[in-house]
């Protein structure tokens, strides 16, 4: 059971990182003119969020929490709890980026139809870049905690002799 949960966790993490990289590559190569091409690419970015990023993160988060419950020693390790908190923060950031991508796709669709909405698009793009700046740090922090597995001892706390 433990190996299956670890496999799911690793597979979900790969999908999450791959989805984020696809998102970034698509943003970097998105044509801004004509508006119809921009709207089409933004619809594709939204689809990557909906069908790759969010489900991958769901698998990663659930399998990570499940591994804590299946492997009892994990419940007593501080790094595991910090990793779980990071996972929840990543989930919040992932859902935010998914909703932002959907919002930008809708705005781009309206612009392509001839309804300019520059202010809403600028605000959504700012939100998108803020999340894209934050998410890699959360991903890297989670991976580092999973590999390094620090003791995370409380500073200044001495062990009592027994």
C-alpha positions as CSV (number, residue, x, y, z in Angstrom):
1,X,0.0,0.0,0.0
2,X,2.8,2.4,0.9
3,X,4.5,2.0,-2.5
4,X,1.3,2.5,-4.4
5,X,0.6,5.8,-2.4
6,X,4.2,6.9,-3.0
7,X,3.9,6.1,-6.7
8,X,0.6,8.2,-6.9
9,X,2.3,11.0,-5.1
10,X,5.3,11.0,-7.4
11,X,3.1,10.7,-10.5
12,X,0.8,13.6,-9.4
13,X,3.9,15.7,-8.7
14,X,5.2,15.1,-12.2
15,X,1.9,16.1,-13.6
16,X,1.8,19.2,-11.5
17,X,5.3,20.4,-12.5
18,X,4.7,19.4,-16.1
19,X,1.4,21.3,-16.2
20,X,3.1,24.4,-14.7
21,X,5.9,24.2,-17.3
22,X,3.4,23.8,-20.1
23,X,1.5,26.8,-18.7
24,X,4.6,29.0,-18.7
25,X,5.7,27.8,-22.2
26,X,2.3,28.6,-23.6
27,X,2.3,32.1,-22.0
28,X,5.8,32.7,-23.5
29,X,4.7,31.7,-27.0
30,X,1.2,33.2,-27.0
31,X,0.6,35.5,-29.9
32,X,-1.0,38.8,-28.9
33,X,-2.3,39.6,-32.4
34,X,-4.8,38.8,-33.8
35,X,-7.1,38.8,-30.7
36,X,-8.7,35.5,-31.9
37,X,-5.3,33.7,-31.7
38,X,-4.7,35.2,-28.3
39,X,-8.1,34.0,-27.1
40,X,-7.6,30.6,-28.5
41,X,-4.2,30.2,-26.7
42,X,-5.7,31.5,-23.5
43,X,-8.5,28.9,-23.8
44,X,-5.8,26.2,-24.2
45,X,-3.9,27.5,-21.1
46,X,-7.2,27.3,-19.1
47,X,-7.7,23.7,-20.3
48,X,-4.2,22.8,-19.1
49,X,-5.1,24.2,-15.7
50,X,-8.4,22.4,-15.6
51,X,-7.3,19.0,-16.9
52,X,-3.7,18.8,-15.8
53,X,-2.7,21.2,-13.0
54,X,-5.8,20.8,-10.8
55,X,-6.3,17.0,-11.0
56,X,-2.5,16.4,-10.6
57,X,-2.5,18.5,-7.5
58,X,-5.5,16.7,-6.2
59,X,-3.7,13.4,-6.6
60,X,-0.6,14.8,-5.0
61,X,-2.4,16.3,-2.0
62,X,-4.6,13.3,-1.3
63,X,-1.8,10.8,-1.7
64,X,0.5,12.9,0.5
65,X,-2.1,13.1,3.2
66,X,-2.9,9.4,2.8
67,X,0.8,8.5,3.1
68,X,0.7,10.3,6.5
69,X,-2.1,8.1,7.7
70,X,-0.8,4.9,6.2
71,X,2.8,5.3,7.5
72,X,2.4,6.0,11.2
73,X,6.0,7.2,11.8
74,X,5.3,10.1,9.4
75,X,2.7,11.5,11.9
76,X,5.4,12.2,14.4
77,X,7.9,14.0,12.1
78,X,7.7,17.8,12.0
79,X,8.9,18.0,8.4
80,X,5.9,16.0,7.2
81,X,3.5,18.5,8.8
82,X,5.4,21.4,7.3
83,X,5.2,19.6,3.9
84,X,1.5,19.2,4.4
85,X,1.1,22.9,5.1
86,X,3.1,23.6,2.0
87,X,0.8,21.3,0.1
88,X,-2.2,23.1,1.2
89,X,-0.6,26.5,0.2
90,X,0.2,25.0,-3.2
91,X,-3.4,23.9,-3.5
92,X,-4.6,27.4,-2.8
93,X,-2.2,28.9,-5.3
94,X,-3.1,26.3,-7.9
95,X,-6.8,26.9,-7.6
96,X,-6.1,30.7,-7.8
97,X,-4.0,30.3,-11.0
98,X,-6.7,28.0,-12.5
99,X,-9.5,30.6,-11.8
100,X,-7.2,33.4,-13.1
101,X,-6.5,31.4,-16.3
102,X,-10.2,30.9,-16.8
103,X,-10.9,34.6,-16.2
104,X,-8.2,35.7,-18.6
105,X,-9.6,33.2,-21.2
106,X,-13.1,34.7,-20.8
107,X,-11.7,38.3,-21.1
108,X,-9.7,37.4,-24.1
109,X,-12.8,35.8,-25.7
110,X,-14.6,39.1,-25.2
111,X,-11.8,41.1,-26.6
112,X,-11.7,38.8,-29.7
113,X,-15.4,39.4,-30.1
114,X,-14.8,43.2,-30.2
115,X,-15.5,44.1,-26.6
116,X,-12.3,45.7,-25.3
117,X,-11.7,45.3,-21.6
118,X,-8.1,46.4,-21.1
119,X,-8.4,47.2,-17.3
120,X,-9.8,43.8,-16.4
121,X,-7.2,42.0,-18.6
122,X,-4.3,44.0,-17.0
123,X,-5.6,43.2,-13.5
124,X,-5.9,39.5,-14.3
125,X,-2.5,39.3,-15.9
126,X,-0.9,41.0,-12.8
127,X,-2.6,38.4,-10.6
128,X,-1.4,35.6,-13.0
129,X,2.2,36.7,-12.8
130,X,2.1,37.1,-9.0
131,X,0.9,33.5,-8.7
132,X,3.4,32.2,-11.3
133,X,6.2,33.9,-9.3
134,X,5.0,32.2,-6.0
135,X,4.1,28.7,-7.1
136,X,7.6,27.6,-8.2
137,X,9.0,28.5,-4.7
138,X,6.2,26.4,-3.1
139,X,6.9,23.5,-5.4
140,X,10.6,23.7,-4.8
141,X,10.0,24.0,-1.0
142,X,7.9,20.9,-1.1
143,X,10.4,18.9,-3.1
144,X,13.3,20.0,-0.9
145,X,11.4,19.0,2.3
146,X,10.5,15.6,0.7
147,X,14.2,14.9,-0.2
148,X,16.1,16.6,2.6
149,X,13.7,15.6,5.5
150,X,15.1,18.0,8.1
151,X,14.6,17.3,11.8
152,X,13.1,20.8,12.3
153,X,14.0,20.9,16.0
154,X,12.9,23.8,18.1
155,X,15.9,26.2,18.7
156,X,17.2,26.4,22.2
157,X,15.3,23.3,23.4
158,X,17.6,21.0,25.3
159,X,16.9,17.3,25.7
160,X,16.3,16.2,29.3
161,X,18.5,13.4,30.6
162,X,16.4,10.5,31.8
